[in-house]
Structure formats: C-alpha cells, structure tokens
Amino acid sequence: MTAVEMFKELGFRKNTSICYGVDHIVYEKAIGSEDDDREFDIFTVEFKEGIFTYHNTWNSAIKTDKAMLRAINKQFEELGWLDE
C-alpha cells in the first residue's frame, strides 16, 4: 500500500495545489461541520525538506495512533528520507 492510500484510509486527501516539487507533499483532513465554526478544524500533515509537520487549525494537541505513524513512515520511505 502506498502512503497516499494509507492517508486516504485515514480520511486525508493529498493537496496538490500548494506543493512545489516531488519532495513537498501536503495531506489535509477536514473535521466537523462548516456550519458550526466551533466544530470545524483542518488537520494537515506536510512533508518538506526532509521533515514533516502535523498540526491542526486550532494548534491543539492531536492524538496520533499507529496507523498515522505507519502512513508518515511510509511517506518518509517513499521519499527516500529514511536512507539519509
């Protein structure tokens, strides 16, 4: 299974409109309802220049499970960053 498929299973979509080059990848996941601002959030996982960030709009703590860690590791592997 590819990293894109793994992130898709977790509810993320690959954002291709803001990425520059093959080593800049962003996955996003909307949480909640746009009708209620208090319930709406966007989770973002970004890979760029050998590092990744995982955050949400509200900058609060994000629970991370094994499936998310496997997807992140797979993306690192596909980018060749584990070999460095």
N, C-alpha and C positions, 0 to 999 in steps of 0.2 A: 504494500500500500504506500502511496506517495504522501508527502507532507500535505499537499493540497487536499487530498482525500481525507486525511486524518483530521485536519482543521474543519473540513466540511462536515464530518460526522459530529464535531463538537459545536456546530452551528455557526461557524465563521465563514466569511466569504473573502476571497482574495481581492483586494482593491488594486486594480491595475492603472487607475488614473493618476496616482500620485507617486508612483515608483519610477526610479531612474536607474536603468541598468539591471543586469541579471542578479546582482547581489543586494538589491534593495527590494524587500518584499514586505507587504503590509496585509494583515488579515484583520477583519473587523466583524464584530457581532453586536447587533442591537438587542438590548434587554428592555423589556417593559413596553409601554404604550406611548406613542407620540402625543396622545390626547391628554396625558397626565404627566407634566414635566417632572414631578416628584418621583415617578416610577420609571422614567426613561433614562437609559445610560448606554454608552457605547464602549465595549471592550476592544482594545487594539493591541495586536502583537506585531511589532516591527523588527525586521532584521536588516541591519545596515552596517557596513564596515567592520564585520567580524563580531558584532554584539547584537543583543536583542533587548527590547523593552516590552513590558507587558503592563498596561495601565488601563484605567477607565476614565471617563469624563469627570467624575467626581473626585478623583485622586484618593479613593478609599482602598482599604485592603481588599485583595482579590484572592478568593480561595482557588488553590491550584491542586488538581488531582493528578494521578499517574497518567491518565490519557492525555492531558495537556502537556505534561513533561515529555511524554513519548513523541508527541507531534513537534514540539520545539526541538528535541534532539534529532528527529528525522530531518527537519529543515536544515539544521546545522550540518548534518551528514551530507545531504544533497548539495549544499553549497560548498562542501569540501573544507569547512571550517574546523572540523574535528581533527584533520590531518596536520594542521598548523602548529 
